[in-house]
Amino acid sequence: MSSMSWIRGFNATVGRLAPDLVASKMHRAFLTPRDLPPRDWELPLLADAERITLRFGLSALRWGRGPAVLLLHGWEGRPTQFAELIRALVRAGYGVVALDGPAHGHSPGHEANVVLFARALLEASSELPPLKAVIGHSLGGAGALLATQLGLRTEALVTIAAPARILGALRRFAHFVGLPKQARARFVRMVEESAGMPAAQLDVARYRLDFPGLVVHAKDDPMVPFAEAENIHAAWAESRLLALETGGHSRSLADPRLIEAVLELLGNAGLNAAAERRVFSATALAS
């Protein structure tokens, strides 16, 4: 019997008798990331990076100089997973800062959740020049969307393999680990208490997204269903949906079509910002 089968069997049986016990165990597992080392193909980019520590202790890697692009990886992810995209951004003249999310890499903390990821982006943005773009993968994408509702300002935003509804992600995890109904409800409540926000509020359908964006998702993603990208796109009038036939949950980060679409978005965001400045200047002169 595999370890996952054993966990599901234990949760299904004990969860009916002691729902608080198994909910607590899965709550800790859900919020505590493993420290996974970089792959060999990430090491050259890591060697070229400048390690920086932000005011509140967050760690980040920096490459290049130019308009600021802020990146955030997903659950148990790493900045260097964006390797091909980072190289393309630097070649195009951007300055890239990629965070170690809370409780990941060199950043402090023992637990992580979407609210902590959002706050990390807010903290980082307060120490950087005005952001050209924010790019987030998976939980990093969900955190970036939430951060814009908490005050993050950026010319454009890109989500890659991100969930639209955190409650849906919680329910998928609870189903995956075999939690019965009572334990599942208590697990969701525990995560909400840790995050300090009801899961139902963490839904792009409730967000105001009034800036250009790109939503990227592979149709064969085994972790976050492609329908999540469709939901994000439907709630975000100024977004473009880039649907990839293959790419799984993480391989799409190196897809040339993603890189091309990101660079196109950043170029268009620059044109839009310049047009807004011209309109503002003309209005000021006329007043």
C-alpha positions in Angstrom: 0.0 0.0 0.0 1.4 3.4 -0.9 1.8 6.1 1.7 -0.9 8.2 0.1 -3.4 5.3 0.2 -2.5 4.8 3.9 -3.1 8.5 4.6 -6.5 8.5 2.8 -7.5 5.3 4.6 -6.5 6.7 8.0 -8.3 10.0 7.4 -11.5 8.4 6.1 -11.7 6.1 9.2 -10.4 8.2 12.0 -11.9 11.4 10.6 -15.4 10.1 11.4 -14.5 9.4 15.0 -12.1 12.3 15.7 -12.6 15.0 13.0 -10.7 17.6 14.9 -7.6 15.4 15.1 -7.3 14.6 11.4 -8.4 18.1 10.4 -5.6 19.5 12.5 -3.0 17.1 11.0 -4.1 18.0 7.4 -4.2 21.7 8.3 -0.5 21.6 9.4 0.4 19.6 6.3 -1.5 22.0 4.0 0.3 25.1 5.4 3.8 23.7 5.9 5.9 23.6 2.7 8.8 21.2 2.2 12.2 22.8 1.3 12.9 21.3 -2.2 16.3 22.0 -3.7 16.8 23.6 -7.1 17.2 21.3 -10.1 20.5 21.2 -12.0 19.1 23.4 -14.8 18.3 26.1 -12.3 21.8 26.4 -10.9 23.4 28.6 -13.6 20.7 31.3 -13.2 21.1 31.0 -9.4 24.8 31.6 -9.7 24.1 34.8 -11.7 21.6 36.2 -9.2 22.2 38.9 -6.5 20.7 37.8 -3.2 18.9 40.6 -1.4 17.1 40.8 1.9 14.1 43.1 2.2 13.2 45.3 5.2 11.0 42.8 6.9 13.3 39.8 6.3 11.9 38.5 3.0 14.6 37.1 0.8 14.8 37.6 -3.0 17.0 37.2 -6.0 17.6 40.0 -8.4 18.8 40.1 -12.1 19.3 43.0 -14.5 18.5 46.6 -14.3 15.5 48.5 -15.8 11.7 48.7 -15.2 10.9 46.5 -12.3 9.2 43.1 -12.7 8.3 41.2 -9.5 7.9 37.4 -9.6 6.5 35.0 -7.0 6.7 31.2 -7.3 4.0 28.7 -6.2 3.7 26.2 -3.3 7.1 24.6 -2.6 8.5 26.5 -5.6 11.6 28.5 -6.2 12.4 31.8 -8.0 14.7 29.9 -10.4 11.8 27.9 -11.8 11.1 31.0 -13.9 14.6 30.6 -15.4 13.7 31.0 -19.1 11.3 33.8 -18.5 13.8 35.7 -16.3 16.5 35.4 -19.0 14.1 36.8 -21.6 13.0 39.7 -19.3 16.6 40.7 -18.6 17.5 40.5 -22.3 14.5 42.8 -23.0 15.9 45.4 -20.5 13.9 44.7 -17.4 15.1 44.4 -13.8 13.7 41.2 -12.3 13.2 40.6 -8.6 11.9 37.1 -7.6 10.8 36.5 -4.1 11.3 33.5 -1.9 7.8 33.2 -0.6 7.1 33.1 3.2 8.4 29.9 4.7 10.2 29.1 1.4 13.9 29.2 0.6 15.7 31.9 2.6 12.6 33.8 3.7 11.5 33.5 7.3 8.4 31.6 8.6 7.2 28.1 9.1 3.8 28.3 7.4 2.5 29.8 4.2 -0.9 30.6 2.7 -2.3 32.9 0.0 -2.7 35.9 2.4 0.9 35.7 3.5 2.0 35.5 -0.2 -0.1 38.6 -1.0 1.4 40.5 2.0 4.9 39.5 0.9 4.3 41.0 -2.5 3.0 44.2 -0.9 6.1 44.4 1.4 8.4 43.8 -1.6 6.6 46.4 -3.8 7.1 49.1 -1.1 10.9 48.8 -1.5 11.0 48.6 -5.3 10.5 51.2 -8.0 7.0 51.4 -9.6 6.2 47.9 -10.9 6.0 47.3 -14.6 4.5 43.9 -13.9 3.9 41.2 -11.3 4.0 37.6 -12.4 2.9 34.7 -10.2 2.8 31.0 -10.6 0.1 28.8 -8.9 -0.2 30.1 -5.3 2.0 33.0 -6.3 -0.6 33.9 -8.9 -3.4 33.7 -6.5 -1.4 35.8 -4.0 -0.7 38.4 -6.7 -4.4 38.7 -7.6 -5.3 39.1 -3.9 -2.5 41.6 -3.3 -4.0 44.0 -5.9 -7.1 44.0 -3.8 -5.0 45.0 -0.7 -3.3 47.9 -2.4 -0.6 46.5 -4.7 -0.1 48.7 -7.7 1.3 47.4 -11.0 1.0 48.3 -14.7 0.2 44.7 -15.6 -0.2 41.2 -14.0 0.4 37.7 -15.2 -1.0 34.5 -13.5 0.3 31.1 -14.5 -1.6 27.9 -13.4 -3.3 29.9 -10.6 -6.6 29.0 -8.8 -9.5 31.4 -9.1 -11.2 30.3 -5.8 -9.2 29.4 -2.7 -12.2 27.5 -1.3 -12.1 25.3 -4.4 -8.4 24.6 -3.8 -9.1 23.7 -0.1 -11.9 21.3 -1.1 -9.7 19.6 -3.7 -7.0 19.1 -1.2 -9.5 17.8 1.4 -10.9 15.3 -1.1 -7.4 14.3 -2.2 -6.4 13.3 1.3 -9.7 11.6 2.0 -11.2 13.8 4.7 -14.8 12.9 5.5 -17.5 15.7 5.6 -17.1 16.8 9.2 -13.3 16.8 9.1 -13.4 18.6 5.8 -15.5 21.5 7.2 -13.2 21.8 10.2 -10.1 21.7 8.0 -11.4 24.7 6.0 -12.2 26.6 9.2 -8.7 26.0 10.5 -7.1 27.3 7.3 -9.4 30.4 7.4 -8.3 31.1 11.0 -4.6 30.8 10.0 -5.1 33.1 7.0 -7.3 35.6 8.9 -9.8 35.8 6.1 -12.9 33.7 5.0 -12.1 31.5 2.1 -15.2 32.6 0.3 -13.8 36.1 0.0 -10.7 34.8 -1.8 -12.4 34.5 -5.1 -11.6 36.5 -8.3 -15.3 36.9 -8.9 -15.3 39.3 -6.0 -12.2 41.2 -7.1 -11.9 44.5 -9.0 -9.3 43.9 -11.7 -8.9 47.1 -13.7 -5.4 46.7 -15.3 -4.1 44.7 -18.2 -3.4 41.0 -17.5 -2.4 37.7 -18.9 -3.9 34.4 -17.7 -1.8 31.3 -18.7 -2.8 27.7 -18.0 -2.1 24.3 -19.5 -5.1 22.2 -20.2 -3.4 19.1 -18.8 -2.6 20.7 -15.5 -3.1 17.8 -12.9 -3.1 20.1 -9.9 -5.2 23.2 -10.8 -8.0 22.5 -13.3 -8.0 24.6 -16.5 -11.5 25.8 -15.6 -9.8 28.0 -12.9 -8.1 30.0 -15.7 -11.4 30.4 -17.5 -13.0 31.7 -14.3 -10.1 34.2 -13.8 -10.4 35.4 -17.4 -14.2 35.8 -17.1 -13.8 38.0 -14.1 -11.0 40.1 -15.5 -12.2 42.3 -18.5 -8.7 43.4 -19.5 -7.1 40.0 -19.5 -6.0 37.7 -22.3 -6.3 33.9 -21.8 -3.4 31.9 -23.2 -4.4 28.2 -23.2 -1.6 25.7 -23.6 -2.5 22.2 -24.7 0.3 20.7 -22.6 2.6 21.9 -19.9 1.3 20.4 -16.8 1.5 22.5 -13.7 5.1 23.8 -13.9 6.6 22.9 -17.3 4.6 25.8 -18.9 6.9 28.3 -17.1 9.5 27.7 -19.9 7.0 27.6 -22.8 8.1 30.1 -25.6 4.5 31.1 -26.1 4.3 32.3 -22.5 7.5 34.3 -22.8 6.3 35.9 -26.0 2.9 36.8 -24.5 4.5 38.2 -21.3 6.8 40.5 -23.4 3.9 41.6 -25.6 1.8 42.4 -22.5 4.6 44.5 -20.9 5.1 46.4 -24.2 1.4 47.1 -24.4 1.2 48.1 -20.8 4.0 50.6 -21.4 2.1 52.1 -24.3 -1.1 52.3 -22.2 0.7 54.0 -19.4 2.2 56.5 -21.8 -1.2 57.3 -23.3 -2.6 57.8 -19.8 0.1 60.2 -19.0 -0.5 62.2 -22.2 -4.2 62.4 -21.4 -3.5 63.6 -17.8 -1.0 66.2 -19.1 -3.5 67.5 -21.7 -6.2 67.7 -19.1 -3.9 69.6 -16.7 -2.9 72.1 -19.4 -6.6 72.7 -20.3 -7.7 73.3 -16.8 
